[in-house]
Amino acid sequence: MKISRIAFITVVMAAFVLATAFAGGSSEQSGSMSSGGGKIALLLPETKTTRYETADRPDFEAKMKELSSSVQILYSNANQDANLQLSQAEAALTNGAKVLVLDPVDSAAAAAIADKAKAAGVPVIAYDRLILNSDGVNYYISFDNVSVGKLQATSLVNQLTALGIQNPTIVMINGSPTDNNAKLFKQGAHSVFDPLVSQGKLTIAKEYDTPDWSPDQAQNEMQQALTALGNKVDGVYCANDGTASGAIAAMKAAGISPLPPVTGQDAELAAIQRILKGEQFMTVYKAIKPEAESAAELAYDLLTKTPVPDSMTNGQTVNNGKIDVPSVLLTPVAVTKDNVRDTVVKDGFWTAAQVGLQ
């Protein structure tokens, strides 16, 4: 069958266009990989603390998108279940994750995850909480958590002094015993409290470790303390804002008024609102955005095998029981009613309208 010249040219042009389209697709895929395409797993520990879903995850994802639109983030939240987190990490490795950014539910149990990742040649960033007793941890990004505890305790002592209370009686409600950060907060707080206790200038009447950082459990602990102390307490050290909410609920239910000074941490919206209402004395603001963004930058460098700048860690390390882990340690800030506007509002962490400021 004879084909006209016009038909022939049409067929040839169509074939050329089709071939060009395929070549373009292949080139684009190759370009994606060379510009940093790949999979990074972000494994967060729980949802009881609001920061993870409202700040850490979106800040990490936004920064990664800025660095490369072709990186795929495999996200999981373990809902305070260490076994579930192990399964999530294994699934991420199976699905091709080339970097793990892991905030462990259980700092000791997470060693198994880091070891598995190392065996697979996948670097691990311990995010916010240190992973203990594994040489599979490549970097650690957090705050100086001993300093967090010192900041909370010092703020409480200073406020009790300002109130003119001699030899105050306090209750300590610490965080989860499986969280290495909770151990560091507690260590920092005791470094301030214990010398005063030994001098007879402070009494720690009751102290609790709070499983899963549960506000409900903290409320139960505070109720037990109030019963034992006949509702007489001068101050309450709470390791974070969730446990502070539980302690405050227990004191309100017991009819204590005015409420004694209560510490917290994380600058949760409800906590800032309580501070402005005079129900909670202080919280610790840890600027999560630079923490999450630093983790994203570091994960991207590890994914693309880009040398990590020395300025990222400034030579800092933290020993995890097995190795000295190169570490990025950010500075925490105490927030009281006096500086809400100059800290969390100024940084855009919360708006003035959200916290209730005019």
Helices and strands as residue ranges (DSSP letters): H 5-34, E 38-44, H 51-51, I 52-56, H 57-67, E 71-77, H 82-94, E 99-102, H 111-119, E 124-127, E 139-143, H 145-162, E 169-174, H 180-198, E 203-209, G 211-213, H 215-229, E 235-238, H 241-253, H 269-277, E 283-285, H 288-303, G 310-312, E 317-319, E 324-330, E 333-335, G 337-339, I 341-345, H 352-355
